[in-house]
Amino acid sequence: MYSGSILRTTNSCEAFHLKFNCMFYSAHQNIYKFIDVLKNVQKDTYKKLAVVVK
């Protein structure tokens, strides 16, 4: 989901925002799709943190 991207941004916040927006198919998703995406972002973050902590 968050693999290396061809698109470059000037900071990490912009990079996250770009990747987050790409997870949606339209500008106004329903709340259930939004929550699913947030859960996936959280899971990916926990996985990355677990690797760093080891």
Steps between C-alpha positions, in 0.01 A plus 500: 500500500774745593773381270749732336324747279611657175331823606717722717379753754676760709424347838364191673160658575439567132614149413256348750216720373567398139505129583194531726298672227599233249328238716157640412316466171295818535519828689207419731517143629255362751607481863552122493753517218678785679523297823632196308775713346591644842524149645729392216722803554517418870593136429774603259637750753512236775686263264757766416549588867548136594784474248666815633475391864669163435 
